Amino acid sequence: MNAGTRPPPRPSARVPGTSPRRVARAKPALERRRRRAKPDVVKERREAVITIDGPAGAGKSTAARELARRLGYRLIDTGALYRGLAWRVREAKVDPGDEAALERLLAEITIDLQDGAVLVNGRDVTGELRTPEIGELTSRISTLAAVREKVTPIQRRLAATGGAVLEGRDTGSVVCPDAEVKFYLDASPEVRAVRRRRELEARGTHVEAEEVRAEIRRRDRQDMKRGLAPLVVPEGAVVIDSTGRSVEQIVQVMLEEVARHGCCTRS
């Protein structure tokens, strides 16, 4: 090479159709996209929602309480919310058949579950809800659209954050149809009547055996044949016959199913 002659320029490694200016502008945009995507990668998995449905006396309450305790989940007794409304309807002496009067009453009622207690307009009425009279009225009003429109959103709100066991009659079919794990608990009518009578007598309410059997039959007819959210086996539910099984045996079956689904627990 002659003195004073410059070497030829090196070929550019730039991709055809791009310019250094365009690449420089693209880098901040890529960084912004990465920053926006990052939270999705590290987002924690929500704890499961578990539903337990079934007829009266099938052992839902006892099994749900123990399952929630073992998993470290909250227990949501959805039927207790309906019982709370039934209690208020009785106290206000409102005829459930008077649609306008019932809707006015519902509009002024607040109802919530806190640590297992049922609060109606801030008053704890838990101890007054397990009588045959309230049970019968509950079954009547739970067939009404206005009542369900009041209660269902409350139930869904309580379950929204996960880590909950819901117990009732339509939790897996209507309230939380997308629940990670669903159970349907059943038992023979005779066993259910015996359990129901023991439950009532433990609360100081004495009833004759035939009266309890009649109540069970009435509840079954009302719950299974009502047009709105009838008692059914939810799609995808595991059916457990609790006849002749202890609470420990029932809960063990449930725990195995929860583990099979790989659900998060706190315990």
Contacts in CASP RR format, 6 or more apart in sequence:
PFRMAT RR
TARGET T0000
AUTHOR 0000-0000-0000
METHOD contacts of the structure
MODEL  1
MNAGTRPPPRPSARVPGTSPRRVARAKPALERRRRRAKPDVVKERREAVI
TIDGPAGAGKSTAARELARRLGYRLIDTGALYRGLAWRVREAKVDPGDEA
ALERLLAEITIDLQDGAVLVNGRDVTGELRTPEIGELTSRISTLAAVREK
VTPIQRRLAATGGAVLEGRDTGSVVCPDAEVKFYLDASPEVRAVRRRREL
EARGTHVEAEEVRAEIRRRDRQDMKRGLAPLVVPEGAVVIDSTGRSVEQI
VQVMLEEVARHGCCTRS
1 7 0 8 1.000
14 20 0 8 1.000
45 264 0 8 1.000
46 161 0 8 1.000
46 162 0 8 1.000
46 163 0 8 1.000
46 264 0 8 1.000
47 73 0 8 1.000
47 161 0 8 1.000
47 162 0 8 1.000
47 163 0 8 1.000
47 164 0 8 1.000
47 263 0 8 1.000
47 264 0 8 1.000
47 265 0 8 1.000
47 266 0 8 1.000
48 73 0 8 1.000
48 162 0 8 1.000
48 163 0 8 1.000
48 179 0 8 1.000
48 180 0 8 1.000
48 181 0 8 1.000
48 258 0 8 1.000
48 261 0 8 1.000
48 263 0 8 1.000
48 264 0 8 1.000
48 265 0 8 1.000
49 159 0 8 1.000
49 162 0 8 1.000
49 163 0 8 1.000
49 164 0 8 1.000
49 166 0 8 1.000
49 176 0 8 1.000
49 178 0 8 1.000
49 179 0 8 1.000
49 180 0 8 1.000
49 181 0 8 1.000
50 67 0 8 1.000
50 71 0 8 1.000
50 73 0 8 1.000
50 163 0 8 1.000
50 164 0 8 1.000
50 165 0 8 1.000
50 166 0 8 1.000
50 179 0 8 1.000
50 180 0 8 1.000
50 181 0 8 1.000
50 182 0 8 1.000
50 183 0 8 1.000
50 254 0 8 1.000
50 258 0 8 1.000
50 263 0 8 1.000
51 165 0 8 1.000
51 166 0 8 1.000
51 167 0 8 1.000
51 168 0 8 1.000
51 171 0 8 1.000
51 172 0 8 1.000
51 175 0 8 1.000
51 176 0 8 1.000
51 179 0 8 1.000
51 181 0 8 1.000
51 182 0 8 1.000
51 183 0 8 1.000
51 234 0 8 1.000
51 237 0 8 1.000
52 60 0 8 1.000
52 63 0 8 1.000
52 64 0 8 1.000
52 67 0 8 1.000
52 165 0 8 1.000
52 166 0 8 1.000
52 167 0 8 1.000
52 168 0 8 1.000
52 171 0 8 1.000
52 183 0 8 1.000
52 184 0 8 1.000
52 185 0 8 1.000
52 254 0 8 1.000
53 60 0 8 1.000
53 167 0 8 1.000
53 168 0 8 1.000
53 169 0 8 1.000
53 170 0 8 1.000
53 171 0 8 1.000
53 172 0 8 1.000
53 173 0 8 1.000
53 182 0 8 1.000
53 183 0 8 1.000
53 184 0 8 1.000
53 185 0 8 1.000
53 231 0 8 1.000
53 233 0 8 1.000
53 234 0 8 1.000
53 237 0 8 1.000
54 60 0 8 1.000
54 168 0 8 1.000
54 169 0 8 1.000
54 184 0 8 1.000
54 185 0 8 1.000
54 186 0 8 1.000
54 231 0 8 1.000
55 169 0 8 1.000
55 186 0 8 1.000
55 192 0 8 1.000
55 216 0 8 1.000
55 219 0 8 1.000
55 220 0 8 1.000
55 223 0 8 1.000
55 224 0 8 1.000
55 231 0 8 1.000
56 192 0 8 1.000
56 196 0 8 1.000
56 215 0 8 1.000
56 216 0 8 1.000
56 219 0 8 1.000
56 220 0 8 1.000
56 223 0 8 1.000
57 187 0 8 1.000
57 192 0 8 1.000
57 193 0 8 1.000
57 195 0 8 1.000
57 196 0 8 1.000
57 199 0 8 1.000
57 216 0 8 1.000
58 185 0 8 1.000
58 186 0 8 1.000
58 187 0 8 1.000
58 192 0 8 1.000
58 242 0 8 1.000
59 185 0 8 1.000
59 187 0 8 1.000
59 195 0 8 1.000
59 242 0 8 1.000
59 250 0 8 1.000
60 167 0 8 1.000
60 168 0 8 1.000
60 185 0 8 1.000
61 77 0 8 1.000
61 167 0 8 1.000
62 247 0 8 1.000
63 185 0 8 1.000
63 242 0 8 1.000
63 247 0 8 1.000
63 250 0 8 1.000
63 251 0 8 1.000
63 254 0 8 1.000
64 75 0 8 1.000
64 77 0 8 1.000
64 165 0 8 1.000
64 166 0 8 1.000
64 167 0 8 1.000
65 75 0 8 1.000
66 247 0 8 1.000
66 251 0 8 1.000
67 73 0 8 1.000
67 165 0 8 1.000
67 251 0 8 1.000
67 254 0 8 1.000
67 255 0 8 1.000
68 74 0 8 1.000
68 75 0 8 1.000
68 164 0 8 1.000
68 165 0 8 1.000
70 251 0 8 1.000
70 255 0 8 1.000
70 267 0 8 1.000
71 163 0 8 1.000
71 165 0 8 1.000
71 255 0 8 1.000
71 258 0 8 1.000
71 265 0 8 1.000
71 266 0 8 1.000
71 267 0 8 1.000
72 163 0 8 1.000
72 265 0 8 1.000
72 266 0 8 1.000
72 267 0 8 1.000
73 162 0 8 1.000
73 163 0 8 1.000
73 164 0 8 1.000
73 165 0 8 1.000
73 265 0 8 1.000
73 266 0 8 1.000
74 158 0 8 1.000
74 163 0 8 1.000
74 164 0 8 1.000
74 165 0 8 1.000
75 116 0 8 1.000
75 164 0 8 1.000
75 165 0 8 1.000
75 167 0 8 1.000
76 113 0 8 1.000
76 155 0 8 1.000
76 158 0 8 1.000
76 159 0 8 1.000
76 164 0 8 1.000
76 165 0 8 1.000
76 166 0 8 1.000
76 167 0 8 1.000
77 113 0 8 1.000
77 116 0 8 1.000
77 167 0 8 1.000
77 168 0 8 1.000
78 151 0 8 1.000
78 155 0 8 1.000
78 166 0 8 1.000
78 167 0 8 1.000
78 168 0 8 1.000
78 169 0 8 1.000
78 170 0 8 1.000
78 171 0 8 1.000
78 175 0 8 1.000
79 138 0 8 1.000
79 167 0 8 1.000
79 168 0 8 1.000
79 169 0 8 1.000
80 113 0 8 1.000
80 116 0 8 1.000
80 118 0 8 1.000
80 126 0 8 1.000
80 129 0 8 1.000
81 111 0 8 1.000
81 113 0 8 1.000
81 118 0 8 1.000
81 151 0 8 1.000
81 154 0 8 1.000
81 155 0 8 1.000
82 138 0 8 1.000
82 141 0 8 1.000
82 142 0 8 1.000
82 147 0 8 1.000
82 151 0 8 1.000
83 118 0 8 1.000
83 129 0 8 1.000
83 130 0 8 1.000
83 134 0 8 1.000
83 135 0 8 1.000
83 138 0 8 1.000
84 111 0 8 1.000
84 118 0 8 1.000
84 120 0 8 1.000
84 125 0 8 1.000
84 129 0 8 1.000
84 134 0 8 1.000
84 138 0 8 1.000
85 106 0 8 1.000
85 109 0 8 1.000
85 111 0 8 1.000
85 120 0 8 1.000
85 138 0 8 1.000
85 141 0 8 1.000
85 147 0 8 1.000
85 150 0 8 1.000
85 151 0 8 1.000
86 129 0 8 1.000
86 134 0 8 1.000
86 135 0 8 1.000
86 137 0 8 1.000
86 138 0 8 1.000
86 140 0 8 1.000
86 141 0 8 1.000
87 120 0 8 1.000
87 125 0 8 1.000
87 128 0 8 1.000
87 129 0 8 1.000
87 134 0 8 1.000
88 105 0 8 1.000
88 109 0 8 1.000
88 111 0 8 1.000
88 120 0 8 1.000
88 121 0 8 1.000
89 96 0 8 1.000
89 102 0 8 1.000
89 105 0 8 1.000
89 137 0 8 1.000
89 141 0 8 1.000
90 133 0 8 1.000
90 134 0 8 1.000
90 137 0 8 1.000
92 105 0 8 1.000
94 101 0 8 1.000
94 102 0 8 1.000
94 105 0 8 1.000
95 101 0 8 1.000
95 102 0 8 1.000
96 102 0 8 1.000
96 137 0 8 1.000
96 140 0 8 1.000
96 141 0 8 1.000
96 144 0 8 1.000
99 146 0 8 1.000
102 141 0 8 1.000
102 144 0 8 1.000
102 146 0 8 1.000
102 147 0 8 1.000
103 146 0 8 1.000
106 146 0 8 1.000
106 147 0 8 1.000
106 150 0 8 1.000
109 120 0 8 1.000
109 121 0 8 1.000
109 150 0 8 1.000
110 119 0 8 1.000
110 120 0 8 1.000
110 121 0 8 1.000
110 122 0 8 1.000
111 118 0 8 1.000
111 119 0 8 1.000
111 120 0 8 1.000
111 121 0 8 1.000
111 150 0 8 1.000
111 151 0 8 1.000
111 154 0 8 1.000
112 118 0 8 1.000
112 119 0 8 1.000
112 122 0 8 1.000
112 154 0 8 1.000
113 119 0 8 1.000
113 158 0 8 1.000
116 126 0 8 1.000
117 124 0 8 1.000
117 126 0 8 1.000
118 124 0 8 1.000
118 125 0 8 1.000
118 126 0 8 1.000
118 129 0 8 1.000
119 125 0 8 1.000
127 203 0 8 1.000
128 134 0 8 1.000
130 199 0 8 1.000
130 200 0 8 1.000
130 203 0 8 1.000
130 205 0 8 1.000
131 200 0 8 1.000
131 205 0 8 1.000
132 200 0 8 1.000
132 205 0 8 1.000
132 207 0 8 1.000
132 211 0 8 1.000
132 215 0 8 1.000
135 219 0 8 1.000
136 215 0 8 1.000
136 218 0 8 1.000
139 218 0 8 1.000
139 219 0 8 1.000
139 222 0 8 1.000
139 223 0 8 1.000
140 222 0 8 1.000
141 147 0 8 1.000
142 148 0 8 1.000
142 169 0 8 1.000
142 226 0 8 1.000
142 229 0 8 1.000
143 222 0 8 1.000
143 226 0 8 1.000
143 227 0 8 1.000
143 228 0 8 1.000
144 228 0 8 1.000
145 228 0 8 1.000
148 228 0 8 1.000
148 229 0 8 1.000
152 174 0 8 1.000
152 175 0 8 1.000
155 166 0 8 1.000
155 171 0 8 1.000
155 175 0 8 1.000
155 176 0 8 1.000
156 175 0 8 1.000
156 176 0 8 1.000
158 164 0 8 1.000
159 166 0 8 1.000
159 175 0 8 1.000
159 176 0 8 1.000
163 264 0 8 1.000
163 266 0 8 1.000
166 172 0 8 1.000
166 175 0 8 1.000
166 176 0 8 1.000
166 179 0 8 1.000
169 223 0 8 1.000
169 229 0 8 1.000
169 231 0 8 1.000
170 229 0 8 1.000
170 230 0 8 1.000
170 231 0 8 1.000
170 232 0 8 1.000
171 179 0 8 1.000
171 234 0 8 1.000
172 179 0 8 1.000
172 182 0 8 1.000
172 234 0 8 1.000
172 237 0 8 1.000
173 229 0 8 1.000
173 232 0 8 1.000
173 234 0 8 1.000
173 235 0 8 1.000
174 229 0 8 1.000
177 234 0 8 1.000
177 235 0 8 1.000
180 261 0 8 1.000
180 263 0 8 1.000
181 238 0 8 1.000
181 257 0 8 1.000
181 258 0 8 1.000
181 261 0 8 1.000
181 263 0 8 1.000
182 234 0 8 1.000
182 236 0 8 1.000
182 237 0 8 1.000
182 238 0 8 1.000
183 237 0 8 1.000
183 238 0 8 1.000
183 239 0 8 1.000
183 240 0 8 1.000
183 254 0 8 1.000
183 257 0 8 1.000
184 233 0 8 1.000
184 234 0 8 1.000
184 237 0 8 1.000
184 238 0 8 1.000
184 239 0 8 1.000
184 240 0 8 1.000
185 240 0 8 1.000
185 242 0 8 1.000
185 250 0 8 1.000
186 239 0 8 1.000
186 240 0 8 1.000
186 241 0 8 1.000
186 242 0 8 1.000
187 195 0 8 1.000
187 241 0 8 1.000
187 242 0 8 1.000
187 243 0 8 1.000
188 243 0 8 1.000
189 213 0 8 1.000
189 216 0 8 1.000
189 217 0 8 1.000
189 220 0 8 1.000
191 242 0 8 1.000
191 243 0 8 1.000
191 244 0 8 1.000
192 216 0 8 1.000
193 209 0 8 1.000
193 212 0 8 1.000
193 213 0 8 1.000
193 216 0 8 1.000
196 212 0 8 1.000
196 215 0 8 1.000
196 216 0 8 1.000
197 207 0 8 1.000
197 209 0 8 1.000
197 212 0 8 1.000
200 206 0 8 1.000
200 207 0 8 1.000
200 212 0 8 1.000
201 207 0 8 1.000
220 231 0 8 1.000
223 230 0 8 1.000
223 231 0 8 1.000
224 230 0 8 1.000
224 231 0 8 1.000
224 232 0 8 1.000
233 239 0 8 1.000
238 253 0 8 1.000
238 254 0 8 1.000
238 257 0 8 1.000
240 250 0 8 1.000
240 253 0 8 1.000
240 254 0 8 1.000
242 250 0 8 1.000
258 265 0 8 1.000
END
